[in-house]
Amino acid sequence: MLFIKCDELRPGMRLAKPIYSKKGVLLYDRATVLKDTQSIENIKGFGLIGLFILEPAEPVPPMTADDIEFERFQTVMYNEIMEELQRIRAKGKQEKFPNICAQIIKSYGNLRKKITFQQALRSEEDYIYKHSLNVAILAAAITHAMNVPLSEQNEAVMAAVIHDIGKLTLPTDLQSKQHTTEEERAVIDGHEVQGYPIIDEAFSFQPNIKRACNQARRMLLDYWNGNPIDSQKMLLAAKVLVVAGIFDKETAVRLDDSPTSEVVVIRKMMNRSDVFDPKVVKGLIDSLNILVPGVSVELNSGEKALVIRTNDDDFLRPTVLSFRDNTIIDLSDRRSYGELEIVDIMKTMDNRYVMDTAKIKALGINVEEPNYV
């Protein structure tokens, strides 16, 4: 699979992922062949920075119905959030905001199963909108896993969607920059604070929205600048915003930088319980499919292995199959494998993993069969 910028698309290329309209209508399905220059010009008009393209002999990667719906939902909600944030900046009033948050909670804030969180490729221009959407999806899932009241779940999701509205006035390169200097952080912080009067006006009857945004901002600024951390009086929405925001920021798929794996990010959070509330981090872990059957991992011994059984008690210590000699390693057995641990995840270019279940079953290992479309 290759990522090709729209200006470099050529007739004969095959799409690796579906393309949807702003309303969620399927325009081009997977494996669609770009037959002529007109279809390429049509795609350029969608405002995409590029597409994932299948190599000549590459089969179409399998996707479940949940995978496809997640991508469709992201496309629709990204456009709705972009239009709503621009409207709030211009008029100081919300229009579709409650409905946007209700849709996010309905889709990902009351599920009885974990979700596979797929990151869409983002550019400098669309970073804030896609970040806001993803943080809101994570906030909905985390608060559901924590079994908090609907009112607190709604506050967390609303804060997630609106929290970066002040950053929209930044130069686009600073909106999405992964690693910033202290001077750049001061500039970013100034723009973020300038957005609070807008939040105040649009949410005058919900003061906790601005309060949560401000508390999360101060916490992260102290964290990045190495200052003492005080989280005693923080709202739950603010604690969720900190965890969800950092998780999305560091695992984001960008043109100019490789994403950090979920395992590395969550380990970092678990090592800083003063910044990342352990209950919220657990809510994140309980919401997402991370080290599940089919994921290829790297061990601290240098070995590569395949996860074949999830560990619900400690997701970082599942059962894996070593690629070196086909031995089964149960990392939950600390007496035998106490020194061995997973250090990273290996994924495909579009941040997805695929497992050949037939080969695994041939080894006598029982795994759940994904329901691919």
N, C-alpha and C positions, 0 to 999 in steps of 0.2 A: 504494500500500500504506500502511495506517495501523496504528499501534500503539494498541490499545484495552485499557484496564484491564478486568479481569474484572467489576467492578461496573458498567461502562458497556456491556457486551455486550447486544445486542438481537436478537430473532428476525429472521431474514432475512439476517444477516451471513454472509459466506463466509470460511472459513479459508484463509489463505495458506500455512500450514505444517502438517504432520501433527502429531498429538498421540499420544504413546505412554504406555503404563502403565509402572510401575516395573520391570516385567520385560521391557519392550521390545515388548509387544503393541500393534499399531496400533489405536487407539481411534477416531480421527477422521482421515480422509485430507484431503489438500489439496482445496480447493473444496467441502468439506462445508458445507452450509447449516445454520445454527442455526435449526431449525424452530420450537422452542417454548422456554418458560422452563425446562422440565425439563432439556433438554440443556444449557442455560446453567448451571443449578444443579449438574449433574454435573461440568462443567468447573471450576467454582469449587472443587469438592471435591478437585481434583488439586493444589491449593496453588500454582497459577500466578499470577503477578502481572498477567498480561495476555496478549493474543494479537496476532499480526499478522493483520490483516483486509484482504481485497481490497476495493478500491473498486468501486462498482456495475458499471461497464463494463470493469473491469480483467481481462485474461486471467490464467490461472494461470501464475505464473513457472516456467520450466523448471528441473528439477533432475535431476542425474545419479544413477545408482544409488549412487555413492560419497557424494554429498551426503546422500542419504536415510539411508544406513547410518551416516554420521558423526553425524547428529542422533539416530538411534535409540541408538547406542552412548553418546553423551553422556548421554541420559536414564537409561539403565540404570546406567552407572558412577557418575553423580552420586549416585544414591540409595544405591548400595552403599558409596561413600566416606563419605557422610554417616552412615550407620548404623555403619560401622566406626570412624570417628573418635570418634563418641559412645560407642561400646563401649570403646575404648581409654582415653578420658578417665575413664569410670566404673570400669573394672576393671583398667586398667594392663596389659592383655594383648591381643595381636592374635589374631584368629580367622580372618577371611577376607582379611587383608592380603596374604599372598603370592599368593593366587589373583587378587586385584584387579590387582596389579602384573603378574602373568603375562598376564592378559587384555589389558592395555594394550600390553605388549611384543609379544604375538602379533598384535594388530590394527594397531599403528602403529610397531612397532620393528623390522620386518624387510621393509618394502615395497620394491619395486624401482622405485617411481615416487614423485613428489612428491605431497603431499596438499594439498587445498584446506581451509584451516583456518577453519572457520565459527564465529564467536563467538555463543554463545547469550546472549540478554538476561538480565542478572542483577540482583538486588536486594540490599539491605543484608543481608537474612536468609540468602540462599543464596550470597553472594559467596565466602566462604572455601572452601566445598565445590567450587564450579565452578572457582574459581581453582586449587585443588589438582589437580583432574582435568586441566585444560588444560595446566598446567605439566608434569604427568606425561606427557601425550601428546606434548608438544613435546620433553621430555627423551628419550623413547623414540626419536622420529624423529631428533633431533640426534645421539645417540650411535650410532645405526645408520649415519647418513651419515658419521660419523667413523670407522666400522669399529673400534670399541673392543671389548674382550672382553665376553662376556655378563655376567660378574660385575660389571664397572664399569657396564654399562648398567643392571643390576638395582639397583645402589646409587643411581644417579641418579634412577631412577623412584621408588624407595622414599622417598628424601629429598624428592622433589617432592610426593608424596602426603601426607607427615606434617609437612612443615616449618612449617606455619602452625597447628598444633594449639593452641599456647598463645594464639593470637589469638582463639580462640573464646570466651574469657572477657571480651573487650573489649565495650563498648557497640557495637551493630550499626552505628551511623553511623561509628565509627572503623575497623571491620573492612574497610570498602570505600572509605574516603575516598581520593580521588585525590591531592589536594594538601594536605599537612599542614605544620603549623608545627613548629619545633624542639621545643617543649614536647610537642606531640602525638606526635611521633616517639619521644620519651623514654618516654611512657606505653605506646605500642605495643611498643617494644623490651622494656620491663619484662615485659609479658605474654608476649611471645615467649620470653624467657628462662625464665619460669615453666613453660613447656611442656616444657623439656628434661629434667627429672626423669621426666616421663611417657614421653618418647622413650627415655630411658635404661632404664627398666623394661621397656618393650615390646620393645626391641631390644638387650637386654643382650649378646647374642652377635654383634651387628653394630655395633660402636662407630663405624664410619665413617659411619653414618646420622646420628647426632647431630653428629659432627664436621663433616660436609658442611653441615648446616643452620646450625651456628654460624659456620662460615667465611663462608658466603654472607651471613648476617645482618650480620656485622662489616664485610664489604666494602661492602654497600649502605648501611650506616649512615655509614661514612666518605665514601662517594660523595655522599650527600644532604647531609652536613654540611660538605662541602668539605675534608675531611682528606686527608693523604697516603695513597696506596693501596699496599699491599704484598700481592702475589698469588703470590709465589714458592713458598710451601709449600702452596698450596691444592690440595685434591683435585679431580680432574676433575669429580666429582659436584657439588661446590660451584660450580665455574665454569659448569657447565651450568645449575645452579639460578639463578644470577644472570641469565644471558641469557634463559632461558625465563620466569623470573618477571617480569622487567621487560617483556618482549615481550607477555605475556598481560595484565599490569596496564594497560599503556598502550593496547592495542588493544581492551580489553574494551568491550562494548556495555552502557551503563548507562542508567537512566531519567533521571538528573540531569546527565549530561555526555556530550559527543560523543567517540567514540573517536578516538585518534590513528591515522593510517594506518600500515601496515606499512613503507612507504618512509621516512617520517619517523623512525620508531623505529629502523630498521636504520641509517639515516644517522647518527643520534645515537650508536649503538653503535660504528660504524666510526670515529667521531671520538674515541672514548675507549677506545683499545686497552688502556690501563692497567687499566680496570675490566672491560671485556667482551672476553674472550679471542678474538683474531681467528679461531683455529681453530674455536672453538665457534660464533661468529657465522657463519662459512662453513658449518658444519654446519646451522645454522638456515636459511640461504639455500638450501642444497642440498636441504632437506626440504620446502619449501613452494612452492606455486604463488602467485606474487605479481604480477610484471609479465608476464603471459601474454596471448595473444590474447584480446581481448574486454574488457580492462580499459581504462577511460577515465582519462586522466591530464591533469594540468595542467603545462605547461612554465614555466620561469622567464621566458619571454618574454610570459607571459600567455595564450598559445594553449592551447586544449583539443585533445586528440588521442586516438586509439584505438590501443592496442598491437595490432600485427598479426603480429609475429614476435619470439619470445623470444631473448635473447642469453645463452647459457649461460656465456660467458666473463666477462661483466660484466652481471649482471641489471638494473642501473640504467640501462643504455644499450641498450634494445631498438629495434626498428624500429617506427615509429608512423605513423599516417595523420592528417594535420592536418584538423580539422573546418572550418577557415577556408577552405581552397582545395583540399582533397583531394590535397595533395602528400604523397609518401612521404618520410619523414625517417628515415634510418638513423643513429641516435645513436652507433653504434659507429664511424662514420666521423668521427673527431675532427678531421681536416683540414678538413672542410666544416662540422661542427656541434660543434666543440670547446667553444663557449661555451654551447651549449644543453643543458639537462638537465631531468629530471623532478623536480618539487618536491612533488607530492602525487598521491593517487589519488582519483577520484570514484566513489562507490558508491551503491547504493540504500539505503533506510532500514534494511533488515535486513542491511546490510553485504555484499551480494552483487552480482556483476556479471553481465550478460547481453549476449551479442553476436548480432546478426543475421548469421549466416554467409553467407546468400544474397546480401545486399547487398555484403559484402566480396568474395565470389567474382565478383560481377558486375563488379567493378573490375579483375578479372584477378589477384587476390591469392590465393594458395593458403594456406588455413588449415585446421587440424585441426577436424573436425566433432565437437562434443561429443555423447556418447551419452546424450541426455536420456530420462528415463523418461516 
